[in-house]
Amino acid sequence: MKYILFVCTENSARSQMAEALFNFHNKNPEFKAISAGTNPGKEVKPGAVQAMKEIGIDISRNRPKALKPRIAKDAYRIYTMGCSEGCPMTPPDKTEDWALEDPGGKPIEKFREVRDEIGQRVRKLILELQE
């Protein structure tokens, strides 16, 4: 099993949505997504839960997880969500920053916008992994 790791600061919105979208759309059993945060929050943001529920994916039971050096070391690829400067434990040779805006504290429309952007990037990533 090869792990695709999605990282954001709190692991409470962007990386949670990326993990769920990857695992929902990916049909290749060789790959699985996981997510973590450099400074995990207490819960997944309600806006992220709502935005994902609107497209039929339930992340309401997910909990933020801390990024550990071992997780980063073992990951096949790592995608940071705009926090690469604060993520020194992700190896540069397998890390790409998607530079996505944090929707936290913003209206639900921003969560939807970020969700849709992540969805496009995840679908592209899945196609790349098939090559």
HUVENHU-V572034 format. One record per residue. N is the residue number from 1. RES is the residue in three letters. NEAR is the number of other C-alpha atoms within 8 Angstrom. Layout:
n & res & near
N & RES & NEAR
N & RES & NEAR
//
This chain:
n & res & near
1 & MET & 6
2 & LYS & 8
3 & TYR & 12
4 & ILE & 13
5 & LEU & 15
6 & PHE & 16
7 & VAL & 16
8 & CYS & 14
9 & THR & 9
10 & GLU & 12
11 & ASN & 20
12 & SER & 16
13 & ALA & 14
14 & ARG & 16
15 & SER & 16
16 & GLN & 16
17 & MET & 13
18 & ALA & 14
19 & GLU & 13
20 & ALA & 11
21 & LEU & 12
22 & PHE & 13
23 & ASN & 9
24 & PHE & 7
25 & HIS & 8
26 & ASN & 9
27 & LYS & 4
28 & ASN & 5
29 & PRO & 6
30 & GLU & 6
31 & PHE & 10
32 & LYS & 12
33 & ALA & 12
34 & ILE & 9
35 & SER & 13
36 & ALA & 17
37 & GLY & 16
38 & THR & 13
39 & ASN & 8
40 & PRO & 13
41 & GLY & 9
42 & LYS & 7
43 & GLU & 8
44 & VAL & 15
45 & LYS & 9
46 & PRO & 6
47 & GLY & 11
48 & ALA & 14
49 & VAL & 12
50 & GLN & 8
51 & ALA & 12
52 & MET & 13
53 & LYS & 10
54 & GLU & 7
55 & ILE & 6
56 & GLY & 6
57 & ILE & 10
58 & ASP & 8
59 & ILE & 11
60 & SER & 6
61 & ARG & 5
62 & ASN & 8
63 & ARG & 8
64 & PRO & 15
65 & LYS & 9
66 & ALA & 10
67 & LEU & 10
68 & LYS & 6
69 & PRO & 8
70 & ARG & 6
71 & ILE & 8
72 & ALA & 13
73 & LYS & 8
74 & ASP & 7
75 & ALA & 11
76 & TYR & 9
77 & ARG & 9
78 & ILE & 14
79 & TYR & 12
80 & THR & 15
81 & MET & 15
82 & GLY & 11
83 & CYS & 12
84 & SER & 9
85 & GLU & 5
86 & GLY & 6
87 & CYS & 8
88 & PRO & 7
89 & MET & 6
90 & THR & 11
91 & PRO & 9
92 & PRO & 6
93 & ASP & 4
94 & LYS & 9
95 & THR & 11
96 & GLU & 8
97 & ASP & 10
98 & TRP & 8
99 & ALA & 8
100 & LEU & 8
101 & GLU & 7
102 & ASP & 7
103 & PRO & 11
104 & GLY & 8
105 & GLY & 4
106 & LYS & 8
107 & PRO & 8
108 & ILE & 8
109 & GLU & 7
110 & LYS & 9
111 & PHE & 14
112 & ARG & 9
113 & GLU & 8
114 & VAL & 12
115 & ARG & 14
116 & ASP & 8
117 & GLU & 8
118 & ILE & 12
119 & GLY & 10
120 & GLN & 8
121 & ARG & 8
122 & VAL & 11
123 & ARG & 10
124 & LYS & 8
125 & LEU & 8
126 & ILE & 11
127 & LEU & 8
128 & GLU & 7
129 & LEU & 6
130 & GLN & 5
131 & GLU & 4
//
